[in-house]
Amino acid sequence: MLQSGLSASEKAVYAGYLEKLNANPGKFVVLHDSVYTTRYQKVYPLPQNVAIIINGNNGSTAEQFLLAARQSKKVKMFGTTTMGELDISNMYSINSPDGRYTLWYCMSKSLRVPENTIDNKGISPDYYLDNSIPKSGWLSYVSALLHQW
């Protein structure tokens, strides 16, 4: 049953989603067939170079940000590969009636899958920082590189 408080057009959209879902039980269903792009009218001269330091602690929404940032020619990523937890998302959980079990499930999957997956692979940096540079020194190392460019 659709929630009250929705406009007629919103109810029609959700009714269409419900019809599409009911017609495909047990299957992954793409509800939005659109791809959105943004084209900026002006590219500002500053900053000229942007460095983002990444590692295995970057996952999920942080990885989505990194994919968006990577679209700019000004952005370079330094560090190690990210966590790789982006393709399957919007986690939910439900406890069993007796409280002994918790079921975790996801509500969405990226349209990049299966050709360009991030899960279990992560996002690789443009410039890998190996163990010869301690993590505590990454910021000063990358900052020095930026000032050389």
DSSP file (Angstrom, degrees, kcal/mol; ACC not computed):
  #  RESIDUE AA STRUCTURE BP1 BP2  ACC     N-H-->O    O-->H-N    N-H-->O    O-->H-N    TCO  KAPPA ALPHA  PHI   PSI    X-CA   Y-CA   Z-CA
    1    1 A M              0   0    0      0, 0.0     2,-0.2     0, 0.0     0, 0.0   0.000 360.0 360.0 360.0 135.3    0.0    0.0    0.0
    2    2 A L        -     0   0    0      1,-0.1     2,-0.1     4,-0.0     9,-0.1  -0.488 360.0-107.3 -77.8 145.0    1.3    3.4   -0.9
    3    3 A Q    >   -     0   0    0     -2,-0.2     3,-0.6     1,-0.1    -1,-0.1  -0.382  29.6-120.5 -70.7 144.6    1.9    6.0    1.8
    4    4 A S  T 3  S+     0   0    0      1,-0.2     3,-0.1    -2,-0.1    -1,-0.1  -0.387  92.0  56.8 -76.0 165.2   -0.4    8.9    2.2
    5    5 A G  T 3  S+     0   0    0      1,-0.4     2,-0.3    -2,-0.1    -1,-0.2   0.383  79.7 119.6  91.9  -4.3    1.1   12.4    1.9
    6    6 A L    <   -     0   0    0     -3,-0.6    -1,-0.4     1,-0.1    -4,-0.0  -0.679  67.1-113.8 -92.3 149.0    2.5   11.7   -1.5
    7    7 A S     >  -     0   0    0     -2,-0.3     4,-2.5     1,-0.1     5,-0.2  -0.284  31.2-106.1 -71.4 166.8    1.5   13.7   -4.5
    8    8 A A  H  > S+     0   0    0      1,-0.2     4,-2.0     2,-0.2     5,-0.1   0.891 122.1  50.5 -62.2 -39.9   -0.5   12.0   -7.3
    9    9 A S  H  > S+     0   0    0      2,-0.2     4,-2.0     1,-0.2    -1,-0.2   0.888 110.4  49.4 -68.0 -37.3    2.6   12.0   -9.6
   10   10 A E  H  > S+     0   0    0      2,-0.2     4,-2.6     1,-0.2     5,-0.2   0.914 110.1  51.2 -65.7 -42.3    4.8   10.5   -6.8
   11   11 A K  H  X S+     0   0    0     -4,-2.5     4,-2.4     1,-0.2    -2,-0.2   0.892 109.1  51.4 -60.9 -39.1    2.1    7.8   -6.2
   12   12 A A  H  X S+     0   0    0     -4,-2.0     4,-1.9     2,-0.2    -1,-0.2   0.902 109.9  49.3 -65.5 -40.7    2.1    7.0  -10.0
   13   13 A V  H  X S+     0   0    0     -4,-2.0     4,-2.0     2,-0.2    -2,-0.2   0.945 114.2  44.6 -62.8 -48.3    5.9    6.7  -10.0
   14   14 A Y  H  X S+     0   0    0     -4,-2.6     4,-2.6     1,-0.2    -2,-0.2   0.847 109.8  55.2 -67.6 -33.6    5.9    4.3   -7.0
   15   15 A A  H  X S+     0   0    0     -4,-2.4     4,-2.3    -5,-0.2    -1,-0.2   0.893 107.9  50.5 -64.2 -38.2    3.0    2.3   -8.4
   16   16 A G  H  X S+     0   0    0     -4,-1.9     4,-2.2     2,-0.2    -2,-0.2   0.899 110.0  49.6 -64.5 -41.3    5.1    1.8  -11.5
   17   17 A Y  H  X S+     0   0    0     -4,-2.0     4,-2.7     2,-0.2    -2,-0.2   0.931 111.0  50.0 -60.5 -45.8    8.1    0.6   -9.4
   18   18 A L  H  X S+     0   0    0     -4,-2.6     4,-2.7     1,-0.2    -2,-0.2   0.904 110.2  49.6 -61.7 -42.6    5.8   -1.8   -7.5
   19   19 A E  H  X S+     0   0    0     -4,-2.3     4,-1.5     2,-0.2    -1,-0.2   0.915 112.0  48.3 -61.7 -43.8    4.4   -3.2  -10.7
   20   20 A K  H  < S+     0   0    0     -4,-2.2     4,-0.4     2,-0.2    -2,-0.2   0.904 113.8  46.8 -64.9 -42.1    7.9   -3.7  -12.2
   21   21 A L  H >< S+     0   0    0     -4,-2.7     3,-1.4     1,-0.2     6,-0.2   0.922 110.8  51.2 -66.0 -44.8    9.1   -5.4   -8.9
   22   22 A N  H 3< S+     0   0    0     -4,-2.7    -1,-0.2     1,-0.3    -2,-0.2   0.787 106.2  56.1 -64.3 -27.2    6.1   -7.7   -8.7
   23   23 A A  T 3< S+     0   0    0     -4,-1.5    -1,-0.3     1,-0.2    -2,-0.2   0.574 112.3  43.4 -79.6  -9.2    6.6   -8.8  -12.3
   24   24 A N  S X  S-     0   0    0     -3,-1.4     3,-1.7    -4,-0.4    -1,-0.2  -0.389  75.3-179.1-134.1  57.1   10.2   -9.9  -11.5
   25   25 A P  T 3  S+     0   0    0      0, 0.0     3,-0.1     0, 0.0    -3,-0.1  -0.339  73.9  11.5 -63.0 137.2   10.2  -11.8   -8.2
   26   26 A G  T 3  S+     0   0    0      1,-0.3     2,-0.3    -2,-0.0     0, 0.0   0.492 107.7 107.3  78.8   3.4   13.7  -12.9   -7.1
   27   27 A K  S <  S-     0   0    0     -3,-1.7     2,-0.4    -6,-0.2    -1,-0.3  -0.794  77.5-108.3-113.5 155.4   15.4  -10.9   -9.8
   28   28 A F        -     0   0    0     -2,-0.3     2,-0.5    -3,-0.1    80,-0.0  -0.707  40.5-159.1 -76.8 130.1   17.5   -7.7   -9.6
   29   29 A V        -     0   0    0     -2,-0.4     2,-0.8     0, 0.0    -8,-0.1  -0.953  14.8-143.3-120.3 127.1   15.4   -4.9  -11.1
   30   30 A V        +     0   0    0     -2,-0.5     3,-0.1     1,-0.2    78,-0.0  -0.797  19.9 179.3 -86.3 112.3   16.7   -1.6  -12.5
   31   31 A L        +     0   0    0     -2,-0.8     2,-0.6     1,-0.2    -1,-0.2   0.821  67.9  52.6 -84.6 -32.9   14.1    0.9  -11.5
   32   32 A H        -     0   0    0      1,-0.1    -1,-0.2     2,-0.1     0, 0.0  -0.917  57.3-177.1-110.0 115.3   15.8    4.0  -13.1
   33   33 A D        +     0   0    0     -2,-0.6     2,-0.3    -3,-0.1    -1,-0.1   0.386  55.7  98.5 -89.5   3.7   16.7    3.6  -16.7
   34   34 A S        -     0   0    0      2,-0.0     2,-0.5     0, 0.0    -2,-0.1  -0.643  57.1-155.1 -96.8 149.6   18.4    7.1  -16.8
   35   35 A V        -     0   0    0     -2,-0.3     2,-0.4     2,-0.0    -2,-0.0  -0.992  16.8-147.1-118.1 129.3   22.0    8.0  -16.5
   36   36 A Y        -     0   0    0     -2,-0.5     2,-0.3     2,-0.0    -2,-0.0  -0.810  16.7-178.3-101.9 134.8   22.7   11.5  -15.3
   37   37 A T        -     0   0    0     -2,-0.4     2,-0.5     2,-0.0    -2,-0.0  -0.949  13.4-152.3-127.7 151.7   25.7   13.6  -16.4
   38   38 A T        -     0   0    0     -2,-0.3     2,-0.5     2,-0.0    -2,-0.0  -0.990   7.8-171.4-124.0 128.1   26.8   17.0  -15.4
   39   39 A R        -     0   0    0     -2,-0.5     2,-0.3     0, 0.0    -2,-0.0  -0.978  16.8-143.0-120.3 120.1   28.8   19.2  -17.8
   40   40 A Y        -     0   0    0     -2,-0.5     3,-0.1     1,-0.1    -2,-0.0  -0.615   4.6-145.5 -85.1 140.9   30.2   22.4  -16.2
   41   41 A Q  S    S+     0   0    0     -2,-0.3     2,-0.4     1,-0.2    -1,-0.1   0.783  83.2  34.3 -74.0 -28.5   30.3   25.5  -18.4
   42   42 A K        -     0   0    0     -3,-0.0     2,-0.6     2,-0.0    -1,-0.2  -0.989  62.1-154.9-135.2 137.2   33.6   26.8  -16.9
   43   43 A V        -     0   0    0     -2,-0.4    -2,-0.0    -3,-0.1     0, 0.0  -0.955  25.9-137.3-107.6 119.7   36.7   25.1  -15.6
   44   44 A Y        -     0   0    0     -2,-0.6    -2,-0.0     1,-0.1     0, 0.0  -0.475   8.4-131.8 -78.2 146.3   38.5   27.3  -13.1
   45   45 A P  S    S+     0   0    0      0, 0.0    -1,-0.1     0, 0.0    -2,-0.0   0.786  73.8  97.6 -69.7 -26.6   42.3   27.7  -13.3
   46   46 A L        +     0   0    0      1,-0.1     2,-0.1     2,-0.1    -2,-0.1  -0.932  68.4  36.2-119.1 142.1   42.8   27.0   -9.5
   47   47 A P        -     0   0    0      0, 0.0     3,-0.1     0, 0.0    -1,-0.1   0.553  69.9-175.5 -73.3 151.3   43.5   24.7   -8.0
   48   48 A Q  S    S+     0   0    0      1,-0.3     2,-0.4    -2,-0.1    -2,-0.1   0.862  71.8  23.1 -81.8 -38.1   45.8   23.4  -10.7
   49   49 A N        -     0   0    0      2,-0.0     2,-0.5    26,-0.0    -1,-0.3  -0.995  65.1-168.1-133.7 135.1   46.6   20.1   -9.1
   50   50 A V  E     -a   75   0A   0     24,-2.9    26,-2.6    -2,-0.4     2,-0.4  -0.987   4.8-163.9-124.5 127.7   44.7   18.2   -6.5
   51   51 A A  E     -a   76   0A   0     -2,-0.5     2,-0.5    24,-0.2    26,-0.2  -0.929   2.0-169.1-110.8 134.6   46.1   15.3   -4.6
   52   52 A I  E     -a   77   0A   0     24,-2.2    26,-2.7    -2,-0.4     2,-0.5  -0.992  13.9-145.4-121.7 125.5   43.9   12.8   -2.7
   53   53 A I  E     +a   78   0A   0     -2,-0.5     2,-0.3    24,-0.2    26,-0.2  -0.799  26.8 178.1 -92.7 126.5   45.6   10.3   -0.4
   54   54 A I  E     +a   79   0A   0     24,-3.1    26,-1.9    -2,-0.5     2,-0.3  -0.857  10.6 156.2-127.7 158.8   43.8    7.0   -0.3
   55   55 A N    >   -     0   0    0     -2,-0.3     3,-2.0    24,-0.2    28,-0.5  -0.911  60.5 -63.6-161.3-170.0   44.2    3.6    1.4
   56   56 A G  T 3  S+     0   0    0      1,-0.3    26,-0.1    26,-0.3    25,-0.1   0.501 119.9  69.7 -67.5  -4.2   42.3    0.5    2.4
   57   57 A N  T 3  S+     0   0    0     25,-0.1     2,-0.6    26,-0.0    -1,-0.3   0.543  77.7  92.7 -89.6  -7.3   40.3    2.5    4.9
   58   58 A N    <   +     0   0    0     -3,-2.0    25,-2.8    23,-0.1    26,-0.5  -0.780  56.2 144.5 -86.3 120.4   38.4    4.2    2.1
   59   59 A G    >   -     0   0    0     -2,-0.6     3,-1.9    24,-0.2     4,-0.1  -0.947  45.0  -2.8-147.7 167.3   35.2    2.4    1.3
   60   60 A S  T >> S+     0   0    0     -2,-0.3     4,-1.7    25,-0.3     3,-0.5  -0.245 129.2  14.1  56.4-117.9   31.6    2.8    0.2
   61   61 A T  H 3> S+     0   0    0      1,-0.3     4,-2.2     2,-0.2    -1,-0.3   0.834 126.9  58.2 -61.4 -34.1   30.6    6.4   -0.1
   62   62 A A  H <> S+     0   0    0     -3,-1.9     4,-2.2     1,-0.2    -1,-0.3   0.894 105.7  50.3 -62.0 -38.6   34.3    7.5    0.0
   63   63 A E  H <> S+     0   0    0     -3,-0.5     4,-2.3     2,-0.2    -2,-0.2   0.859 106.9  53.7 -68.1 -34.6   34.9    5.3   -3.1
   64   64 A Q  H  X S+     0   0    0     -4,-1.7     4,-1.9     2,-0.2    -2,-0.2   0.917 109.1  49.5 -64.1 -41.6   32.0    6.9   -4.9
   65   65 A F  H  X S+     0   0    0     -4,-2.2     4,-2.9     1,-0.2    -2,-0.2   0.918 109.6  51.8 -60.3 -44.0   33.5   10.3   -4.1
   66   66 A L  H  X S+     0   0    0     -4,-2.2     4,-2.4     1,-0.2    -2,-0.2   0.887 107.3  52.0 -63.3 -39.0   36.9    9.1   -5.5
   67   67 A L  H  < S+     0   0    0     -4,-2.3     4,-0.4     2,-0.2    -1,-0.2   0.902 113.0  45.6 -62.5 -39.8   35.3    7.9   -8.7
   68   68 A A  H >< S+     0   0    0     -4,-1.9     3,-1.1     1,-0.2     4,-0.2   0.919 113.6  48.5 -68.7 -43.3   33.7   11.3   -9.2
   69   69 A A  H >< S+     0   0    0     -4,-2.9     3,-1.9     1,-0.3     6,-0.3   0.867 101.5  64.6 -64.4 -36.6   36.9   13.1   -8.3
   70   70 A R  T 3< S+     0   0    0     -4,-2.4    -1,-0.3     1,-0.3    -2,-0.2   0.682  85.1  75.3 -62.5 -17.7   38.9   11.0  -10.7
   71   71 A Q  T <  S+     0   0    0     -3,-1.1     2,-0.3    -4,-0.4    -1,-0.3   0.719  81.7  84.4 -68.1 -19.1   36.9   12.4  -13.6
   72   72 A S  S X  S-     0   0    0     -3,-1.9     3,-1.1    -4,-0.2    -3,-0.0  -0.678  74.1-144.4 -87.9 136.9   38.9   15.6  -13.3
   73   73 A K  T 3  S+     0   0    0     -2,-0.3    -1,-0.1     1,-0.2    -3,-0.0   0.698 100.4  63.5 -67.3 -18.6   42.3   15.9  -15.1
   74   74 A K  T 3  S+     0   0    0     -5,-0.1   -24,-2.9   -25,-0.1     2,-0.4   0.668  87.7  87.0 -79.0 -17.0   43.5   17.9  -12.1
   75   75 A V  E <   +a   50   0A   0     -3,-1.1     2,-0.4    -6,-0.3   -24,-0.2  -0.713  48.6 175.4 -96.5 131.7   43.1   15.1   -9.6
   76   76 A K  E     -a   51   0A   0    -26,-2.6   -24,-2.2    -2,-0.4     2,-0.4  -0.992  20.1-141.5-128.9 140.7   45.7   12.5   -8.8
   77   77 A M  E     -a   52   0A   0     -2,-0.4    50,-2.3   -26,-0.2    49,-1.2  -0.860  16.2-170.1-106.2 136.4   45.4    9.8   -6.1
   78   78 A F  E     +ab  53 127A   0    -26,-2.7   -24,-3.1    -2,-0.4     2,-0.4  -0.934  44.8  38.8-122.9 144.0   48.3    8.7   -4.0
   79   79 A G  E    S-ab  54 128A   0     48,-2.1    50,-2.1    -2,-0.4     2,-0.3  -0.975  89.6 -35.1 131.7-133.6   48.6    5.8   -1.6
   80   80 A T  S    S-     0   0    0    -26,-1.9    43,-0.1    -2,-0.4    47,-0.1  -0.783  73.3 -66.6-127.5 170.4   47.3    2.2   -1.7
   81   81 A T        -     0   0    0     -2,-0.3    43,-0.2     1,-0.1   -23,-0.1  -0.230  54.7-116.3 -60.9 143.1   44.2    0.5   -3.1
   82   82 A T        -     0   0    0     41,-1.7   -26,-0.3   -26,-0.1   -23,-0.2  -0.118  32.6 -92.7 -74.9 177.2   40.9    1.3   -1.4
   83   83 A M        -     0   0    0    -25,-2.8    37,-0.3   -28,-0.5   -24,-0.2   0.828  46.3-132.1 -63.6 -39.0   38.7   -1.2    0.5
   84   84 A G        +     0   0    0    -26,-0.5    36,-1.9    35,-0.1   -25,-0.1   0.957  59.7 130.4  81.4  58.1   36.4   -2.2   -2.4
   85   85 A E        +     0   0    0     34,-0.2   -25,-0.3   -27,-0.1   -22,-0.1  -0.480  38.6  90.8-138.6  64.3   32.9   -1.9   -0.9
   86   86 A L        +     0   0    0    -27,-0.1    24,-0.1   -23,-0.1    -1,-0.1   0.689  61.5  71.8-128.3 -34.1   30.9    0.1   -3.4
   87   87 A D  S    S+     0   0    0      1,-0.1    23,-2.5    22,-0.1     2,-0.6   0.869 101.8  41.7 -64.5 -41.4   29.0   -2.0   -6.0
   88   88 A I  E    S+C  109   0B   0     21,-0.2    21,-0.2    19,-0.0     2,-0.2  -0.936  86.9 151.0-107.9 121.8   26.4   -3.6   -3.7
   89   89 A S  E     +C  108   0B   0     19,-2.2    19,-1.9    -2,-0.6    18,-1.2  -0.716  26.6  73.8-144.8-173.0   25.1   -1.0   -1.3
   90   90 A N  E     -     0   0B   0     -2,-0.2    17,-1.1    16,-0.2    -1,-0.2   0.982  66.8-154.3  59.2  63.2   22.3    0.4    0.9
   91   91 A M  E     +C  106   0B   0     15,-0.2     2,-0.3    -3,-0.1    15,-0.2  -0.377  17.9 179.4 -69.2 139.9   22.6   -2.3    3.6
   92   92 A Y  E     -C  105   0B   0     13,-2.9    13,-2.6    -2,-0.1     2,-0.3  -0.936   8.8-157.2-133.4 158.4   19.7   -3.2    5.8
   93   93 A S  E     -C  104   0B   0     -2,-0.3     2,-0.4    11,-0.2    11,-0.2  -0.975   6.8-171.2-137.5 154.5   19.3   -5.7    8.5
   94   94 A I  E     -C  103   0B   0      9,-2.0     9,-3.0    -2,-0.3     2,-0.3  -0.991  19.5-133.3-143.8 136.2   16.5   -7.6   10.1
   95   95 A N  E     -C  102   0B   0     -2,-0.4     7,-0.2     7,-0.2     5,-0.0  -0.634  27.6-110.7 -88.2 146.1   16.5   -9.7   13.2
   96   96 A S    >   -     0   0    0      5,-2.9     3,-2.0    -2,-0.3    -1,-0.1  -0.327  36.5-103.1 -67.5 158.6   14.8  -13.1   13.3
   97   97 A P  T 3  S+     0   0    0      0, 0.0    -1,-0.1     0, 0.0    -2,-0.1   0.828 124.2  48.0 -55.2 -33.7   11.7  -13.4   15.5
   98   98 A D  T 3  S-     0   0    0      1,-0.0    -2,-0.0     3,-0.0    -3,-0.0   0.516 109.0-125.4 -86.9  -2.2   13.7  -15.2   18.2
   99   99 A G  S <  S+     0   0    0     -3,-2.0    -1,-0.0     2,-0.2     3,-0.0   0.522  81.8 110.8  77.0   4.8   16.5  -12.6   18.1
  100  100 A R  S    S+     0   0    0      1,-0.1     2,-0.3    -5,-0.0    -1,-0.1   0.705  74.2  41.2 -85.5 -20.2   19.2  -15.2   17.5
  101  101 A Y        -     0   0    0     -5,-0.0    -5,-2.9     2,-0.0     2,-0.4  -0.932  60.4-156.5-131.5 150.5   20.0  -14.3   13.9
  102  102 A T  E     -C   95   0B   0     -2,-0.3     2,-0.6    -7,-0.2    -7,-0.2  -0.996  10.6-153.4-125.5 127.8   20.4  -11.1   11.9
  103  103 A L  E     -C   94   0B   0     -9,-3.0    -9,-2.0    -2,-0.4     2,-0.5  -0.890   9.1-163.3-100.2 124.0   19.9  -11.1    8.2
  104  104 A W  E     +C   93   0B   0     -2,-0.6     2,-0.3   -11,-0.2   -11,-0.2  -0.907  17.7 164.9-105.0 133.5   21.9   -8.4    6.3
  105  105 A Y  E     -C   92   0B   0    -13,-2.6   -13,-2.9    -2,-0.5     2,-0.3  -0.979  28.1-127.6-146.6 158.3   20.8   -7.6    2.7
  106  106 A C  E     -C   91   0B   0     -2,-0.3   -15,-0.2   -15,-0.2   -16,-0.2  -0.788   3.7-159.7-110.3 151.1   21.4   -4.8    0.2
  107  107 A M  E    S+     0   0B   0    -18,-1.2     2,-0.3   -17,-1.1   -17,-0.2   0.513  70.7  41.9-106.0  -8.2   18.9   -2.8   -1.7
  108  108 A S  E     -C   89   0B   0    -19,-1.9   -19,-2.2   -80,-0.0     2,-0.4  -0.977  51.8-165.4-144.4 156.9   21.0   -1.6   -4.6
  109  109 A K  E     -C   88   0B   0     -2,-0.3   -21,-0.2   -21,-0.2   -22,-0.1  -0.998  32.4-109.9-139.4 137.4   23.6   -2.6   -7.1
  110  110 A S    >   -     0   0    0    -23,-2.5     3,-1.1    -2,-0.4   -23,-0.0  -0.337  15.1-133.8 -67.4 145.7   25.7   -0.3   -9.3
  111  111 A L  T 3  S+     0   0    0      1,-0.2     4,-0.2     3,-0.1    -1,-0.1   0.521 101.1  76.8 -75.9  -5.1   25.1   -0.3  -13.0
  112  112 A R  T 3> S+     0   0    0      4,-0.1     4,-2.8     2,-0.1     3,-0.3   0.738  78.4 132.6 -70.8 -22.9   28.9   -0.5  -13.5
  113  113 A V  T <4  +     0   0    0     -3,-1.1    -4,-0.0     1,-0.3     0, 0.0  -0.535  63.3   9.0 -76.7 138.4   28.6   -4.2  -12.6
  114  114 A P  T >4 S+     0   0    0      0, 0.0     3,-0.6     0, 0.0    -1,-0.3  -0.994 129.2  47.2 -96.1  -2.3   29.9   -6.6  -14.0
  115  115 A E  T 34 S+     0   0    0     -3,-0.3    -2,-0.2     1,-0.2     2,-0.2   0.857 125.2  21.9 -70.8 -35.6   32.2   -4.7  -16.4
  116  116 A N  T 3< S+     0   0    0     -4,-2.8    -1,-0.2    -5,-0.0    -3,-0.1  -0.521  82.0 175.2-134.6  66.1   33.8   -2.3  -14.0
  117  117 A T    <   -     0   0    0     -3,-0.6    -4,-0.0    -2,-0.2     3,-0.0  -0.337  22.7-177.2 -77.0 153.8   33.5   -3.6  -10.5
  118  118 A I    >>  +     0   0    0      3,-0.1     4,-3.6    -2,-0.1     3,-2.2   0.634  54.0 103.4-112.9 -36.6   35.0   -2.0   -7.4
  119  119 A D  T 34 S+     0   0    0      1,-0.3   -34,-0.2     2,-0.2   -35,-0.1  -0.216  96.6   3.4 -55.5 137.2   33.9   -4.7   -4.8
  120  120 A N  T 34 S+     0   0    0    -36,-1.9    -1,-0.3   -37,-0.3   -36,-0.1   0.441 133.7  57.4  65.1   2.7   36.8   -7.0   -3.7
  121  121 A K  T <4 S-     0   0    0     -3,-2.2    -2,-0.2     3,-0.0    -1,-0.2   0.638  83.1-163.0-122.4 -43.0   39.2   -5.0   -5.9
  122  122 A G     <  -     0   0    0     -4,-3.6     2,-0.5   -41,-0.1   -39,-0.1  -0.256  35.9 -61.3  82.5-176.1   39.1   -1.4   -4.8
  123  123 A I        -     0   0    0    -43,-0.1   -41,-1.7    -2,-0.1    -5,-0.1  -0.943  50.5-136.5-109.4 125.6   40.3    1.7   -6.6
  124  124 A S        -     0   0    0     -2,-0.5   -47,-0.1   -43,-0.2   -43,-0.1  -0.561  19.9-117.6 -82.4 144.8   44.0    1.8   -7.4
  125  125 A P        -     0   0    0      0, 0.0     3,-0.2     0, 0.0   -47,-0.2  -0.371  11.7-129.1 -74.1 159.9   45.9    5.0   -6.8
  126  126 A D  S    S+     0   0    0    -49,-1.2     2,-0.5     1,-0.3   -48,-0.2   0.836 104.6  32.3 -72.2 -34.2   47.6    6.9   -9.7
  127  127 A Y  E    S-b   78   0A   0    -50,-2.3   -48,-2.1   -47,-0.1     2,-0.3  -0.958  85.2-143.4-128.6 112.1   50.8    6.9   -7.6
  128  128 A Y  E     -b   79   0A   0     -2,-0.5     2,-0.7    -3,-0.2   -48,-0.2  -0.574   5.7-152.7 -77.8 130.4   51.4    4.0   -5.3
  129  129 A L        -     0   0    0    -50,-2.1     9,-0.0    -2,-0.3    -1,-0.0  -0.910  20.2-161.5-103.6 110.1   53.1    4.8   -2.0
  130  130 A D    >   -     0   0    0     -2,-0.7     3,-1.8     1,-0.1   -50,-0.0  -0.130  37.3 -84.3 -86.5-176.3   55.0    1.7   -0.8
  131  131 A N  T 3  S+     0   0    0      1,-0.3    -1,-0.1     3,-0.0     4,-0.1   0.578 114.6  80.2 -68.3 -10.0   56.3    0.8    2.6
  132  132 A S  T 3  S+     0   0    0      1,-0.2    -1,-0.3     2,-0.1    -3,-0.0   0.714  92.0  57.5 -69.3 -17.2   59.5    2.8    2.1
  133  133 A I  S <  S-     0   0    0     -3,-1.8    -1,-0.2     3,-0.0     5,-0.1  -0.950  92.7-132.8-111.9 112.9   57.4    5.8    3.0
  134  134 A P    >   -     0   0    0      0, 0.0     3,-2.5     0, 0.0     4,-0.4  -0.329  20.6-117.7 -63.2 147.2   55.8    5.5    6.4
  135  135 A K  G >  S+     0   0    0      1,-0.3     3,-1.3     2,-0.2     4,-0.4   0.827 115.3  62.6 -55.5 -32.6   52.1    6.4    6.5
  136  136 A S  G 3  S+     0   0    0      1,-0.2    -1,-0.3     2,-0.1     4,-0.3   0.696 105.6  47.6 -66.3 -16.7   52.9    9.2    8.9
  137  137 A G  G <> S+     0   0    0     -3,-2.5     4,-2.2     1,-0.1    -1,-0.2   0.419  83.1  94.8-102.6   0.2   55.0   10.7    6.2
  138  138 A W  H <> S+     0   0    0     -3,-1.3     4,-2.9    -4,-0.4     5,-0.3   0.910  83.0  51.6 -59.0 -45.2   52.5   10.4    3.3
  139  139 A L  H  > S+     0   0    0     -4,-0.4     4,-2.6     1,-0.2    -1,-0.2   0.937 113.1  42.8 -62.4 -48.3   51.1   13.9    3.6
  140  140 A S  H  > S+     0   0    0     -4,-0.3     4,-2.2     2,-0.2    -1,-0.2   0.878 114.9  52.1 -66.4 -35.7   54.5   15.7    3.6
  141  141 A Y  H  X S+     0   0    0     -4,-2.2     4,-1.9     2,-0.2    -2,-0.2   0.944 113.6  42.1 -63.8 -48.6   55.7   13.4    0.7
  142  142 A V  H  X S+     0   0    0     -4,-2.9     4,-2.4     1,-0.2    -2,-0.2   0.891 112.7  54.1 -67.2 -39.8   52.7   14.2   -1.4
  143  143 A S  H  X S+     0   0    0     -4,-2.6     4,-1.9    -5,-0.3    -1,-0.2   0.911 107.9  50.2 -60.7 -42.9   52.7   17.9   -0.5
  144  144 A A  H  X S+     0   0    0     -4,-2.2     4,-0.9     1,-0.2    -1,-0.2   0.897 109.8  51.3 -62.6 -40.4   56.4   18.1   -1.6
  145  145 A L  H >X S+     0   0    0     -4,-1.9     4,-1.0     1,-0.2     3,-0.8   0.921 108.0  52.0 -61.7 -43.8   55.5   16.4   -4.9
  146  146 A L  H >< S+     0   0    0     -4,-2.4     3,-0.5     1,-0.3    -1,-0.2   0.874 106.2  53.7 -61.6 -37.6   52.7   18.9   -5.5
  147  147 A H  H 3< S+     0   0    0     -4,-1.9    -1,-0.3     1,-0.2    -2,-0.2   0.705 105.2  55.6 -72.7 -17.7   55.0   21.8   -5.0
  148  148 A Q  H <<        0   0    0     -4,-0.9    -1,-0.2    -3,-0.8    -2,-0.2   0.736 360.0 360.0 -81.2 -23.9   57.4   20.4   -7.6
  149  149 A W    <<        0   0    0     -4,-1.0    -1,-0.2    -3,-0.5    -2,-0.2   0.480 360.0 360.0 -76.1 360.0   54.7   20.2  -10.3
